[in-house]
Amino acid sequence: MKIILVFLFIAPLALSARAEKDFSSFDSAASPETKSRFAMLDDVRILANGLLQLGHGLKDFVHKTKGQMNDIFQKLYIFDRSFYELSLQTSEIKEEEEQLRQTTARLQINNEEIKNLSQEMNSKIDDLIQNKIQLQEKVWGLEDKVTKLAIIQPSMQETKEISSLKAFVEQQDNHIKQLLKIVEDQHVQLDRQHNQIMELEDKVQEPSLLLFSEFVISHNTDEVNGPTIICNCLLFAFLGAAPDCTALFNSGMQSSGVYTIKPNGSEAFDVYCEMKFGNSWTVIQNRVDGSLDFNQTWDAYANGFGELNEEFWLGLNKTYSITKQGDYVLRIELQDWKYNKRYIEYAFSLGGPETDYTLQLSRISGSIPNALPEQTELRFSTADRDVDIINDFNCPENYLGGWWHSECEETNLNGKYVTPRSRGRLDRRKGLYWKPKKGRYYLLKSTKIMIHPTD
């Protein structure tokens, strides 16, 4: 555009220069003396400069036009290439769409086939159920027939044997009933004697007096019904309460249960006596089902808690009042969740409250490896009164339940009651377990701790 304007500007100048030339020539012809011969050269230079500038302008215009055309061609190339790629993608999308349509059609066909198969299977299942019901009815009918045949067709010999067995069973049942009646009468008399003794205890001041009473219960039968049964029982009771369960056993109380004892120098209290092995044991701890929380305070462990006929802890004060009367044996009975039963017995000594009920053990016998330190003074600890914190680690607080801890060993019979479903190691270590230093880990279902005098 600029070049055209320059051209339009120079053209009039050239025309005017030419007119002036003609006029000059005319004028010079008229008066050659007055015009210079060099005037035409100036006009020519002006025209030449104008043409030169026009040429340069045209050249720049051509170069710019070429650059613009190259840009246009490059953009057209990019557009063509993008359009080509877009057309390829469109073709691929169309192909995928066609494949998707074909897959959808196949799936619809398969769905129809599955529906048909499902209907056929349901029909066959209904047929099978009907056949099963018919077979069950037939089996029941056959069972009725077999039962009738078994009832109708026994042999004479079998009938006689059955009759004799029935008679024998009835005879034995009569004997058992008679024996039960005798035992019941004996228990009634024992209860009556016990009540009389309890009345005498209230009246008599001197506890060292002894009362001897002997009675005989006899029941005679003929030789057909059975032999003569004679039971001689010697009732030996203290006019004051017995010092422990062993004294009660020696006095004739040979049934396990709750009794009242009065150790020397102590007040009377109730205990549970376990009568077995031809002797009596005083139970100081019993756990069977986890119904009682053993994570108790120091005072609770000192005085005892729980029900004597269920889960309980007798109490450190009561246990000490019994054991200070002489030498005692400590027996621990354990049962795991596979119902395997084991035990261990120790000769032991128990200190009083001033020693924090220090326990010292020496193994005697047992069917399980020892898991408690021997010949070591073990102090009793609870979460609210840990008398021996080792390495700033409170055993009762971390393992729950009061116990004679020693370096937080792998044994705690007063821990949390944990079932085998609890798999976390932290819960297991807080549980009811027995773990020897070299041996397997026993997660326990029930425990029982008992004492018995050595003599």
LOFIZA-806282 format. One line per field, with one value per residue (C-alpha): residue number from 1; residue in one letter; chain; x, y, z negated. Coordinates in steps of 0.05 Angstrom, whole numbers, plus 5000, padded with zeros to 4 digits. Each point is the difference from the previous one (the first is absolute). Layout:
<sites>
num NUM	...
residuo A	...
cadena A	...
x X	...
y Y	...
z Z	...
</sites>
This chain:
<sites>
num 1	2	3	4	5	6	7	8	9	10	11	12	13	14	15	16	17	18	19	20	21	22	23	24	25	26	27	28	29	30	31	32	33	34	35	36	37	38	39	40	41	42	43	44	45	46	47	48	49	50	51	52	53	54	55	56	57	58	59	60	61	62	63	64	65	66	67	68	69	70	71	72	73	74	75	76	77	78	79	80	81	82	83	84	85	86	87	88	89	90	91	92	93	94	95	96	97	98	99	100	101	102	103	104	105	106	107	108	109	110	111	112	113	114	115	116	117	118	119	120	121	122	123	124	125	126	127	128	129	130	131	132	133	134	135	136	137	138	139	140	141	142	143	144	145	146	147	148	149	150	151	152	153	154	155	156	157	158	159	160	161	162	163	164	165	166	167	168	169	170	171	172	173	174	175	176	177	178	179	180	181	182	183	184	185	186	187	188	189	190	191	192	193	194	195	196	197	198	199	200	201	202	203	204	205	206	207	208	209	210	211	212	213	214	215	216	217	218	219	220	221	222	223	224	225	226	227	228	229	230	231	232	233	234	235	236	237	238	239	240	241	242	243	244	245	246	247	248	249	250	251	252	253	254	255	256	257	258	259	260	261	262	263	264	265	266	267	268	269	270	271	272	273	274	275	276	277	278	279	280	281	282	283	284	285	286	287	288	289	290	291	292	293	294	295	296	297	298	299	300	301	302	303	304	305	306	307	308	309	310	311	312	313	314	315	316	317	318	319	320	321	322	323	324	325	326	327	328	329	330	331	332	333	334	335	336	337	338	339	340	341	342	343	344	345	346	347	348	349	350	351	352	353	354	355	356	357	358	359	360	361	362	363	364	365	366	367	368	369	370	371	372	373	374	375	376	377	378	379	380	381	382	383	384	385	386	387	388	389	390	391	392	393	394	395	396	397	398	399	400	401	402	403	404	405	406	407	408	409	410	411	412	413	414	415	416	417	418	419	420	421	422	423	424	425	426	427	428	429	430	431	432	433	434	435	436	437	438	439	440	441	442	443	444	445	446	447	448	449	450	451	452	453	454	455
residuo M	K	I	I	L	V	F	L	F	I	A	P	L	A	L	S	A	R	A	E	K	D	F	S	S	F	D	S	A	A	S	P	E	T	K	S	R	F	A	M	L	D	D	V	R	I	L	A	N	G	L	L	Q	L	G	H	G	L	K	D	F	V	H	K	T	K	G	Q	M	N	D	I	F	Q	K	L	Y	I	F	D	R	S	F	Y	E	L	S	L	Q	T	S	E	I	K	E	E	E	E	Q	L	R	Q	T	T	A	R	L	Q	I	N	N	E	E	I	K	N	L	S	Q	E	M	N	S	K	I	D	D	L	I	Q	N	K	I	Q	L	Q	E	K	V	W	G	L	E	D	K	V	T	K	L	A	I	I	Q	P	S	M	Q	E	T	K	E	I	S	S	L	K	A	F	V	E	Q	Q	D	N	H	I	K	Q	L	L	K	I	V	E	D	Q	H	V	Q	L	D	R	Q	H	N	Q	I	M	E	L	E	D	K	V	Q	E	P	S	L	L	L	F	S	E	F	V	I	S	H	N	T	D	E	V	N	G	P	T	I	I	C	N	C	L	L	F	A	F	L	G	A	A	P	D	C	T	A	L	F	N	S	G	M	Q	S	S	G	V	Y	T	I	K	P	N	G	S	E	A	F	D	V	Y	C	E	M	K	F	G	N	S	W	T	V	I	Q	N	R	V	D	G	S	L	D	F	N	Q	T	W	D	A	Y	A	N	G	F	G	E	L	N	E	E	F	W	L	G	L	N	K	T	Y	S	I	T	K	Q	G	D	Y	V	L	R	I	E	L	Q	D	W	K	Y	N	K	R	Y	I	E	Y	A	F	S	L	G	G	P	E	T	D	Y	T	L	Q	L	S	R	I	S	G	S	I	P	N	A	L	P	E	Q	T	E	L	R	F	S	T	A	D	R	D	V	D	I	I	N	D	F	N	C	P	E	N	Y	L	G	G	W	W	H	S	E	C	E	E	T	N	L	N	G	K	Y	V	T	P	R	S	R	G	R	L	D	R	R	K	G	L	Y	W	K	P	K	K	G	R	Y	Y	L	L	K	S	T	K	I	M	I	H	P	T	D
cadena A	A	A	A	A	A	A	A	A	A	A	A	A	A	A	A	A	A	A	A	A	A	A	A	A	A	A	A	A	A	A	A	A	A	A	A	A	A	A	A	A	A	A	A	A	A	A	A	A	A	A	A	A	A	A	A	A	A	A	A	A	A	A	A	A	A	A	A	A	A	A	A	A	A	A	A	A	A	A	A	A	A	A	A	A	A	A	A	A	A	A	A	A	A	A	A	A	A	A	A	A	A	A	A	A	A	A	A	A	A	A	A	A	A	A	A	A	A	A	A	A	A	A	A	A	A	A	A	A	A	A	A	A	A	A	A	A	A	A	A	A	A	A	A	A	A	A	A	A	A	A	A	A	A	A	A	A	A	A	A	A	A	A	A	A	A	A	A	A	A	A	A	A	A	A	A	A	A	A	A	A	A	A	A	A	A	A	A	A	A	A	A	A	A	A	A	A	A	A	A	A	A	A	A	A	A	A	A	A	A	A	A	A	A	A	A	A	A	A	A	A	A	A	A	A	A	A	A	A	A	A	A	A	A	A	A	A	A	A	A	A	A	A	A	A	A	A	A	A	A	A	A	A	A	A	A	A	A	A	A	A	A	A	A	A	A	A	A	A	A	A	A	A	A	A	A	A	A	A	A	A	A	A	A	A	A	A	A	A	A	A	A	A	A	A	A	A	A	A	A	A	A	A	A	A	A	A	A	A	A	A	A	A	A	A	A	A	A	A	A	A	A	A	A	A	A	A	A	A	A	A	A	A	A	A	A	A	A	A	A	A	A	A	A	A	A	A	A	A	A	A	A	A	A	A	A	A	A	A	A	A	A	A	A	A	A	A	A	A	A	A	A	A	A	A	A	A	A	A	A	A	A	A	A	A	A	A	A	A	A	A	A	A	A	A	A	A	A	A	A	A	A	A	A	A	A	A	A	A	A	A	A	A	A	A	A	A	A	A	A	A	A	A	A	A	A	A	A	A	A	A	A	A	A	A	A	A	A	A	A	A	A	A	A	A	A	A	A	A	A	A	A	A	A	A
x 5000	5057	5034	4937	4996	5074	4986	4940	5043	5059	4959	4975	5070	5025	4945	5013	5074	4985	4955	5053	5049	4955	4988	5074	5015	4949	5025	5071	4982	4971	5057	5059	5041	4955	4993	5054	5019	5008	4926	4981	5051	4967	4933	5029	5033	4933	4965	5054	4997	4925	5005	5054	4958	4941	5043	5023	4927	4978	5057	4981	4927	5019	5041	4945	4948	5043	5006	4926	4986	5050	4963	4934	5026	5029	4933	4964	5048	4987	4925	5002	5040	4953	4940	5032	5014	4929	4973	5041	4975	4929	5009	5027	4942	4952	5034	4998	4927	4985	5038	4962	4934	5020	5022	4934	4962	5039	4989	4926	4999	5040	4954	4940	5036	5017	4928	4977	5052	4978	4928	5020	5042	4944	4953	5050	5010	4925	4999	5057	4964	4938	5041	5034	4933	4974	5064	4994	4929	5022	5057	4953	4953	5057	5022	4929	4999	5069	4978	4937	5039	5050	4943	4959	5054	5047	5019	4977	5071	5009	4934	5023	5067	4966	4952	5057	5040	4939	4991	5074	4998	4938	5032	5063	4958	4964	5067	5025	4937	5008	5073	4981	4947	5052	5048	4946	4982	5074	5007	4939	5030	5067	4966	4962	5066	5033	4944	5006	5075	4990	4952	5051	5053	4959	4992	5070	5055	5061	5017	5048	4945	4984	4935	4999	4938	4994	4939	4985	4951	4984	4953	4989	4974	4992	5047	4956	4998	5072	5051	4994	5024	5031	5029	5040	5016	5040	4980	5058	4987	5031	4956	5037	5009	5053	5067	4998	4966	5045	4973	4929	5017	5028	4937	4957	4982	5020	4956	5028	4967	5001	5019	5018	5070	5036	5076	5040	5002	4951	4926	4954	4987	4971	5043	4988	5026	5018	4994	5041	5061	4979	5011	4974	5029	4984	4988	5030	4985	4951	4988	4954	4965	5025	4936	5041	5048	5067	5028	4989	5034	5050	4946	4955	5057	5016	4928	4974	4945	4950	4952	5028	4955	5021	5063	5036	5065	5001	5044	5073	4982	4958	5051	5056	4959	4994	5072	5032	4972	5052	5032	4954	5002	4978	4965	4983	4952	4996	4955	5013	4948	5010	4977	5069	5009	5067	5024	5062	5013	5049	5024	4991	5000	4958	5020	4953	4977	5063	5039	4948	4981	5067	4995	5057	4992	5034	4972	4979	4966	4955	4980	5019	5067	5012	4986	5013	5069	5021	5038	4984	4960	4943	4962	4926	4982	4938	4990	4988	5058	5059	5052	5055	5002	5056	5029	4942	4951	4939	4982	4929	4981	5024	4979	4937	4983	5038	5055	5068	5038	5074	5030	4932	5008	4955	4952	4938	4941	4962	5004	4944	4957	5014	4969	5039	4963	5043	5061	5035	5066	4987	4933	5032	5055	4945	4962	4995	5061	5057	5067	5063	5065	5016	4934	4935	4949	4937	4939	4955	4926	4998	5046	4996	5050	4995	5040	5005	5043	5060	4984
y 5000	5047	4985	5018	5067	5015	4983	5046	5054	4994	4993	5072	5024	4963	5028	5070	4991	4977	5060	5045	4967	5012	5071	5010	4973	5046	5056	4985	5000	5066	5025	4952	5051	5004	4924	4957	4934	4968	5007	4934	4961	5021	4976	4935	4989	5014	4951	4948	5006	4993	4938	4972	5010	4969	4940	4992	5006	4947	4954	5006	4990	4936	4973	5014	4970	4937	4995	5008	4948	4952	5009	4988	4937	4974	5012	4966	4940	4996	5006	4945	4955	5013	4987	4935	4977	5020	4959	4940	5007	5006	4936	4964	5025	4975	4932	4996	5022	4944	4949	5026	4990	4930	4984	5029	4956	4938	5018	5007	4932	4969	5034	4968	4932	5008	5018	4937	4958	5030	4983	4929	4993	5026	4950	4944	5022	4998	4930	4978	5028	4962	4937	5011	5007	4936	4963	5024	4975	4933	4996	5017	4946	4950	5020	4988	4932	4982	5023	4958	4940	5008	5003	4944	4949	4992	4929	4967	4997	5075	5014	4962	5036	5068	4983	4977	5063	5043	4964	5008	5074	5010	4962	5042	5063	4979	4988	5068	5033	4965	5022	5072	4997	4976	5055	5053	4976	5001	5072	5021	4970	5034	5066	4991	4983	5061	5045	4972	5012	5072	5011	4971	5047	5059	4973	4973	5049	4953	4985	4944	4952	4945	4965	4928	4969	4934	4974	4939	4997	4931	4974	4925	4968	4928	4962	5010	5076	5010	4998	5034	5072	5026	5071	5020	5074	5036	5072	5041	5075	5058	5037	5062	5010	4957	5033	4978	4953	4941	5002	5000	4940	4962	5015	4966	5057	4967	5037	5059	5066	5065	4993	5047	4995	5038	4998	5010	5073	5020	5014	4948	5005	4957	4960	4950	4930	4953	4929	4953	4956	4973	5068	5071	5062	5073	5036	5070	5015	4972	5022	4963	5046	5072	5025	5036	5058	4986	5068	5023	5047	4982	5003	4953	4949	5007	4989	4955	5006	4957	4944	4936	4955	5035	5040	5032	5021	4981	5057	5007	5015	4937	4957	5026	4986	4927	4988	5031	4941	4952	4974	4997	4974	5045	4964	5034	4965	5025	4984	5026	5011	4930	4974	4973	5000	5009	5017	5019	4999	5042	5002	5073	5055	5063	5064	5048	5069	5032	4962	5013	4927	4974	4931	4950	4935	4932	4952	4931	4966	5013	4985	5068	5038	5051	5072	5034	5016	4954	5019	5073	5049	5022	5062	5007	5060	5033	5057	5051	4973	4973	4987	4981	5039	4972	5044	5049	4947	4989	4926	5001	5063	4971	4928	5011	4964	4994	4946	4982	5030	4988	5042	4998	4927	4962	4976	5033	4959	5063	5033	5018	4941	4993	4950	4970	5047	5058	4998	5065	4987	5058	4969	4932	5027	5032	4934	4939	4959	4956	5007	4963	5033	4940	4973	5013	5055	4974	5045	4976	4988	4987	5002	4979	5015	4959	4989	4940	4989	4956	4958
z 5000	4983	5067	5038	4963	5016	5073	5001	4968	5048	5064	4999	4986	5061	5043	4975	5013	5070	5012	4974	5047	5058	4978	4990	5068	5028	4959	5019	5071	4990	4956	4995	4965	4938	4983	4970	5031	4933	4980	5033	4959	4934	5024	5022	4931	4965	5045	4990	4925	5002	5042	4955	4939	5037	5016	4929	4976	5050	4978	4926	5018	5038	4942	4949	5047	5006	4924	4991	5054	4965	4934	5035	5034	4933	4964	5058	4992	4925	5012	5053	4953	4941	5045	5023	4929	4979	5058	4977	4929	5026	5039	4938	4959	5053	5000	4923	5001	5049	4956	4939	5037	5019	4927	4973	5049	4978	4926	5012	5032	4943	4949	5034	4999	4925	4985	5036	4963	4934	5013	5019	4936	4957	5032	4988	4928	4989	5029	4955	4939	5018	5011	4932	4965	5033	4981	4928	4997	5027	4950	4943	5024	5002	4930	4974	5033	4972	4931	5004	5023	4943	4950	5030	5015	4940	4982	4937	4974	5012	4965	4939	4999	5006	4944	4955	5015	4984	4935	4983	5016	4958	4942	5005	5003	4936	4965	5022	4975	4933	4996	5017	4945	4950	5021	4994	4930	4982	5025	4960	4937	5015	5009	4935	4964	5032	4976	4930	5001	5023	4942	4952	5028	4979	4929	4986	4982	5005	5074	4982	4977	5050	5013	5024	5029	5035	5035	5042	5057	5025	5052	5007	5063	5019	5044	5061	4998	4979	4944	4933	5000	4936	4997	4938	4997	4946	4992	4972	4992	4964	4951	5027	5076	5034	5017	5073	5049	4981	4928	5028	5045	4940	4961	5053	5046	5066	5050	5038	4984	4961	4926	4943	4971	4945	5005	4936	4980	5055	5007	5032	5075	5056	5048	5055	4983	5057	4975	5045	5003	4932	4968	4998	5033	4984	5067	5002	5074	5051	5072	5048	5050	4994	4967	4946	5015	4966	5016	4928	4950	4946	4946	5039	5007	4927	4976	5056	5052	5038	4981	4969	5041	5065	5018	4942	4966	4927	4978	4979	4927	4993	5036	4955	4937	5023	5022	4939	4960	5030	5064	5061	5071	5058	5057	5067	5047	5073	5059	5071	5054	5027	4931	4983	4925	4965	4930	4961	4925	4959	4929	4983	4949	4999	4964	4965	5020	4974	5054	5055	4995	5026	5032	5003	5038	5008	5051	4974	5059	5060	5071	5030	5003	4946	5019	4933	4971	4944	4937	5015	4959	5044	4977	5015	5045	5027	5049	4944	4958	5038	4946	5048	5065	5044	5054	4991	5026	4957	5007	4970	5038	5066	4989	4958	4934	4936	4997	4973	5059	5012	5055	5034	5016	5048	4945	4972	4973	4980	5069	5048	5022	5074	5049	5058	5048	4974	5045	4982	4963	4953	4978	4993	4954	4958	4997	4956	5019	4977	5036	4976	5020	5045	5024	5035	4986	4963	5009	4944	4994	4925	4940	4928	4944	4935	4936	4954	4937	5011	4938
</sites>
